[in-house]
Amino acid sequence: MEHRSETLDPAEWGPLRDLARRIVDDAVDYTRDLRDRPVWQDMPPEVRAHFRSPAPQEGQPLGEVYDEMALNMLPYPMGNIHPRFWMWYMGASNFTGALGDFLAAILGSNLGGGDHAAAEIDRQVVNWLKEMMGYPEEASGTLVSGGSMANLVGLTVARNRMSGIDLRELGVAGLKAPLRFYGSDQIHSCHQKAVEVMGLGNRALRRVPSDKECRMDITALRRAIIQDRTNGLDPACVIATAGTVNTGAIDDLEGIADLCAEEGLWLHVDGCIGALLAIAPKGRALVRGIARADSIALDPHKWLHAPFEVGCALVRDASAHHDTFAVTPEYLQNAGRGIASGAWLHDYGLQTSRGFRALKVWMSLKEHGVAKFGRLIDQDLAHARYLTERIVATPRLEMCFPTLINIVCFRYDPGGLSEDMLKTLNVEIMVRMQEAGIAAVSDTTVHGRHCLRAAINNHRTTRGDLDVLVEEVVRVGGCLSGEGFCRALG
């Protein structure tokens, strides 16, 4: 009798086909009917308890698994694909990209390397992103999980190239002088993690003061570089931000590029928020000079609305990029023919195992074209201007910082409250809107001033949605004031 091995494939494919069709139908309905559901809702205790059960030792029919997921997960999302989600700076995903992720998972390809079609698509998407940024064809790049990893890749190349030693062999102990990296006081926290992971320590990242528009002060930057050199330190890299996370401020990329050229420093641009303004007909002037960067970090899962996760690190000097990460053990030798031939994509980053992130970006760009995504970016900018105008025209609402791109910082102020009391009031307004499932904004504190923050990075948002936001902030703020909430704070 023939021995029958176990497999994860079904005994019969027909029922699986039927369930898969049902799942796709449900997914289409789920996306179509977003507006009929709350942005977010809290999970009941019994649902939370369900996700704390022990691992199943025996299986159950897949249809039951799906029913359980539909009941306990689908009603309780983060909400970032909803038209009134403006909380953190995320994209709103798209259905074509979701299909791309599904097909990528069906292939199950490892994009660490090898000669296969998925690797060609990976390289093509990187080439398209280089083209969007105005980078030369011979530049390099790699797809990663998101902005934090993209920035780490760029900064690691900068560290190795600017160290003046064989840093991969000697390590940071071999440095002749401590390296210094520079960014504004509005820089994203991932850069602190990067310098720590690179073994340089938090002190290696010097925070340069920002001006009243939250841009890096170039005069202060120049002064810091001179001071560090005088003190025996080694200035290596300036991290310019194209779109700060707090307010959307964009550093003077041209001015910083000029300074880096004068001082012989590496210019890295954190463009995870704003780099893709380069493809927007009206917005591209805001990032003039970005193509002069030695490295750029950007996020297709933001303004290209790819499903999470996919980021990209671009490096102008391809050899510097490759030399920073390439390792070729005997079991990963390149072959002249067959599957092991071709370029090894893991030589450009930290991951040997790499998922097929490129397909969801490739399919969406093929369907819609770069031009449409550029128009959607301009649409978000226009929505931010509209919201700003509504806030300025509405009593008890005030702008906290100028709106440059698509991040609007504002707050509700009934008058007569201290800064701490205003913070408490506005946080309560924010949380009540979330709990009601009406709208999701975040809050932040910049230059000592607390504000609500709407990051309008959503292709589903309409002006009507923004009208709802204004009306709800005023309504909830008025109710809290009328309830004596403000008097209780005092």
C-alpha positions, 0 to 999 in steps of 0.5 A, a space after each residue: 500500500 502506498 504511503 500517504 504523506 500529509 500536506 496543507 493542500 485541501 483534499 478537495 479544491 472545490 469547497 476551497 474555491 467556493 470559500 475563496 470567492 465568498 471571501 473576495 466578495 466580502 472584501 469588496 463589500 467591506 471596502 465599498 461600504 466603509 462609510 457605513 461603519 464607524 472609523 474605529 470602535 473599542 473591542 468588547 471584553 469577550 472579543 479581547 478574551 477570544 484573542 488570548 486563548 491558547 494555540 489550537 492543537 487540532 484544526 477546524 474547517 476553514 469556513 469556521 476559521 473565516 467566520 470566526 475572523 469575520 466576527 471578531 476581527 473585521 469590525 475592529 480595525 485600526 481604521 486607516 482605510 476609512 475616509 475620516 481617518 487622519 490620525 497618523 500619517 498612513 496611506 489608505 490602501 487600495 484594493 488592487 494592492 490588496 490583490 497584489 499582496 494575495 498573489 504575492 503570497 500565492 507565489 510565496 517567493 523569497 526576494 532575497 535573490 535568484 533569477 525569477 520574475 518576482 525579482 525583476 518586478 522588485 527591481 522595476 519598482 525600485 527603478 520607477 521610484 528612482 525615476 519619480 525622485 529624479 535619481 540617475 538610472 545608475 543609482 541603487 535602491 531596495 524595498 524594505 518594511 517602511 520608513 524606519 528601515 529605509 532611513 536605517 539603510 541610508 544612514 548605514 551607507 552614510 556611516 560606512 562611506 564617511 567613516 574613512 576606515 573599513 568600518 565593516 572590518 574594524 567596527 566603530 571602535 576603529 573610528 579616528 574621531 566620533 562621527 556626528 549626524 545632524 537633523 532638526 529638533 523635529 526629526 523623526 524618532 527612528 533616527 535616534 534608533 538608527 544611530 543607536 543601532 549603528 553603534 554610534 549612540 544617541 549623542 552622535 545625532 545632534 538636534 539642530 534648532 528649527 525656526 518658527 515654521 519648524 524647518 531646520 535652521 541652516 545658520 544653526 546647522 553650519 554653526 554646529 558643524 564648525 563647533 564639532 570640528 573644532 572640538 575634534 569630532 567628525 561631521 558626517 551626515 545631515 538628515 534633511 526632512 521632507 515633511 516633518 511628522 508633527 507639522 509637515 514642514 519641509 527643510 530647505 533642501 537646496 540650501 542644505 544640499 549646498 552646505 553639504 557640498 561645501 562641507 563634504 558631508 553626506 546628505 540624507 533626506 527623510 522623505 517618508 512623508 513628503 518625498 512623493 510630492 515630487 510627482 505632484 504637478 502643484 506640489 513638486 516645487 515644495 521638494 525642489 532639490 531632493 534629487 541632490 541627496 546622497 540617499 532618500 527614504 520614502 514610503 509607498 505605503 503612504 502617498 502611493 497607498 500600497 497596503 502595509 508594509 513597503 518602504 524604499 531606500 534609494 542611494 545615489 552611489 550604487 557601489 557604496 550601497 552594495 559594499 555596505 551590506 553585501 556578504 556572499 557565503 558559500 551557500 549563496 554563491 551566484 551561479 552562471 545559469 539556473 535559479 541561483 543566477 542573476 542579482 542577489 537583492 539581499 546584498 542591498 539591505 539587512 534581510 536575506 529573506 525578503 517578501 514580495 513587497 513590490 507586486 502591490 506597488 507594481 499593480 497599482 501603478 500599472 492600473 492608475 499610472 504615476 500621474 493619477 497618484 500625483 493628482 491625488 497628492 495635490 488633492 490632499 494638499 487642497 483638502 488641507 487648505 480647505 480644512 485650514 480655511 474652515 478652521 480660520 473661519 470657525 469661532 473657538 477654533 484656531 490654527 497652531 502652525 501654518 499648513 504647508 502640505 497635508 498636515 493641519 495643526 489646530 485646537 479648540 479654545 473656548 477662551 480663559 484656559 491655561 495651556 495645560 487645561 487646553 491640552 486636557 480639553 482637546 485630548 478629550 475632544 479627540 478621544 470622544 470623536 474616536 470612541 464615537 467612531 466619527 473621526 480620528 485625529 491625533 495630537 502632538 506638542 510642538 514648540 511647547 504648544 499642544 494641538 490636534 493634528 489632522 494628517 490628510 493622507 487619504 484618497 477617500 476623503 472628501 470636503 464633506 468629511 472635513 466639514 464633519 470634523 470641524 462640526 464635531 470638534 466644535 460640537 464636542 468642545 461645546 458640550 464639554 464646556 457646557 457640562 462643566 468639564 472646563 470648569 472642573 479642570 480649573 
